[in-house]
Each structure stands twice: as structure tokens, then as C-alpha cells.
Amino acid sequence: MANHKSAIKRAKQNEVKRVRNKSTRSAMKTAVKKVMTAKDEGAENIVELMRHAQSLIAKAGKKGVLHKNTASRKISRLTKYVSA
């Protein structure tokens, strides 16, 4: 456990960021799963779902939850999967 005042503050900040990152990542994964199931079922609203998933992935990359190249790669692979 942290003993210094600055270390205690840093631990609190890290916990807040961890929870926020977990939420962002979870929402992103859910959106990607929805796109994949829509593709498998042949749904009509796949374009909307794809746009939403791309947005969430890009935001995660911009916020630093994902590395920007990782975000770009995920978007690219998802787009390739949907268009195939």
C-alpha cells in the first residue's frame, strides 16, 4: 500500500483511469460483437452498427485506451470482415 501522500493520490488516479478504460473497452468490444453477429445473420442495419463501432474504436485510440495503430488495425480488419 502507498505510504507517501503523492503515492496515495497516484493510486486513486490510477483506479479512476482503470475503471474508465475498462468501460470504454467493454463498450467497444460489445459494438464489435454486434457488428459480427449482424453480419452473420445478414441484418440490414449493419452499416449503422459498423459506423458506431468504428467511432468507439477511434475514440478509444484517441483517448489512449488503445494505441492509435491498434485502433486503426481493428477498424481495418472489421471493415474487411464486413465487406467480405
DRENVEX-243667 format. One record per residue: x negated, y, z negated of N, C-alpha, C in turn; residue number from 1. Coordinates in steps of 0.1 Angstrom, whole numbers, always signed. Example, Ala and Ser with C-alpha at 12.3 -4.5 7.8 and 13.67 -1.06 7.14 Angstrom:
<pts>
   n_px   n_py   n_pz  ca_px  ca_py  ca_pz   c_px   c_py   c_pz    n
   -132    -57    -78   -123    -45    -78   -132    -33    -78    1
   -128    -22    -71   -137    -11    -71   -129     +0    -79    2
</pts>
This chain:
<pts>
   n_px   n_py   n_pz  ca_px  ca_py  ca_pz   c_px   c_py   c_pz    n
     -8    -12     +0     +0     +0     +0     -9    +12     +0    1
     -4    +23     +6    -11    +35     +8    -13    +42     -6    2
    -24    +48     -9    -27    +55    -21    -28    +70    -20    3
    -34    +75     -9    -35    +89     -7    -22    +95     -2    4
    -20   +108     -4     -8   +114     +0     -7   +114    +15    5
    -18   +117    +22    -17   +117    +37    -14   +103    +42    6
    -19    +92    +35    -17    +79    +40     -2    +75    +38    7
     +4    +80    +27    +18    +77    +24    +26    +84    +35    8
    +23    +96    +38    +30   +103    +48    +29    +96    +62    9
    +17    +92    +65    +15    +85    +78    +23    +72    +78   10
    +24    +65    +67    +31    +52    +67    +46    +55    +69   11
    +51    +66    +64    +65    +69    +66    +68    +73    +81   12
    +58    +81    +86    +60    +85   +100    +59    +72   +110   13
    +50    +63   +107    +49    +51   +115    +62    +43   +114   14
    +68    +42   +102    +80    +34   +101    +92    +41   +109   15
    +93    +54   +109   +103    +61   +117   +101    +58   +132   16
    +88    +59   +136    +85    +57   +150    +87    +43   +154   17
    +84    +33   +145    +86    +19   +148   +101    +16   +151   18
   +110    +22   +142   +124    +19   +144   +129    +26   +157   19
   +124    +38   +160   +129    +45   +172   +124    +37   +184   20
   +112    +32   +184   +107    +25   +196   +114    +12   +197   21
   +118     +5   +186   +125     -7   +187   +139     -5   +193   22
   +145     +6   +190   +158     +9   +195   +157    +12   +210   23
   +147    +19   +214   +146    +23   +228   +143    +10   +236   24
   +134     +2   +231   +130    -11   +238   +142    -20   +239   25
   +150    -21   +229   +161    -30   +229   +172    -26   +239   26
   +174    -13   +239   +184     -7   +249   +179    -10   +263   27
   +166     -8   +265   +160    -11   +279   +162    -25   +283   28
   +159    -35   +274   +160    -49   +277   +174    -53   +280   29
   +184    -47   +272   +198    -50   +274   +202    -46   +288   30
   +198    -34   +292   +202    -29   +305   +196    -37   +316   31
   +184    -42   +314   +178    -51   +324   +185    -64   +325   32
   +189    -70   +314   +196    -82   +314   +210    -81   +321   33
   +217    -69   +319   +229    -67   +325   +228    -66   +340   34
   +217    -60   +345   +214    -59   +359   +212    -74   +365   35
   +204    -82   +358   +202    -95   +363   +214   -104   +363   36
   +222   -103   +352   +235   -111   +352   +244   -106   +363   37
   +245    -93   +365   +253    -88   +376   +249    -92   +390   38
   +236    -93   +391   +230    -98   +404   +234   -113   +406   39
   +233   -120   +396   +235   -135   +397   +250   -137   +399   40
   +259   -129   +393   +273   -131   +395   +279   -124   +408   41
   +271   -116   +414   +275   -109   +426   +285    -97   +423   42
   +282    -90   +413   +291    -79   +409   +289    -67   +418   43
   +300    -58   +419   +299    -47   +428   +292    -35   +422   44
   +292    -34   +408   +287    -22   +402   +272    -23   +399   45
   +265    -31   +407   +251    -34   +404   +242    -21   +407   46
   +247    -12   +416   +239     +0   +418   +239     +9   +406   47
   +251    +10   +400   +252    +19   +388   +243    +13   +376   48
   +244     +0   +375   +236     -7   +364   +221     -6   +367   49
   +217     -7   +379   +203     -6   +383   +198     +8   +380   50
   +206    +18   +384   +202    +32   +381   +201    +35   +366   51
   +210    +30   +358   +209    +31   +344   +197    +25   +338   52
   +194    +12   +343   +182     +5   +338   +169    +12   +341   53
   +169    +17   +354   +157    +24   +358   +155    +37   +350   54
   +165    +44   +347   +165    +56   +338   +159    +52   +324   55
   +164    +42   +318   +160    +38   +305   +145    +34   +305   56
   +141    +26   +315   +127    +22   +316   +118    +34   +318   57
   +122    +43   +327   +114    +55   +329   +113    +64   +316   58
   +124    +65   +309   +123    +73   +296   +114    +66   +286   59
   +115    +53   +286   +106    +45   +276    +91    +48   +280   60
    +88    +48   +293    +75    +51   +297    +71    +65   +294   61
    +80    +75   +296    +77    +89   +293    +75    +91   +278   62
    +83    +84   +270    +82    +86   +255    +70    +79   +249   63
    +63    +70   +257    +52    +63   +251    +55    +49   +245   64
    +68    +45   +246    +72    +32   +241    +65    +22   +250   65
    +65    +24   +263    +58    +16   +273    +47    +25   +279   66
    +36    +18   +284    +27    +25   +292    +33    +29   +305   67
    +30    +41   +310    +36    +45   +323    +35    +36   +334   68
    +23    +29   +335    +22    +19   +346    +30     +7   +344   69
    +32     +3   +331    +40     -8   +328    +55     -5   +332   70
    +59     +7   +328    +73    +11   +332    +75    +11   +347   71
    +65    +16   +354    +66    +16   +369    +66     +2   +374   72
    +58     -7   +369    +58    -21   +373    +72    -27   +371   73
    +78    -25   +359    +90    -31   +356   +101    -26   +365   74
   +101    -13   +368   +111     -7   +377   +109    -13   +391   75
    +97    -15   +396    +94    -20   +409    +99    -35   +410   76
    +96    -43   +400   +100    -57   +400   +115    -58   +399   77
   +121    -50   +391   +136    -51   +390   +143    -47   +404   78
   +137    -36   +410   +142    -32   +423   +141    -43   +433   79
   +129    -49   +433   +126    -60   +442   +136    -72   +440   80
   +138    -75   +428   +147    -86   +424   +162    -83   +429   81
   +166    -71   +427   +180    -67   +431   +181    -67   +446   82
   +171    -62   +453   +173    -61   +468   +170    -74   +475   83
   +165    -84   +468   +162    -97   +475   +175   -105   +476   84
</pts>
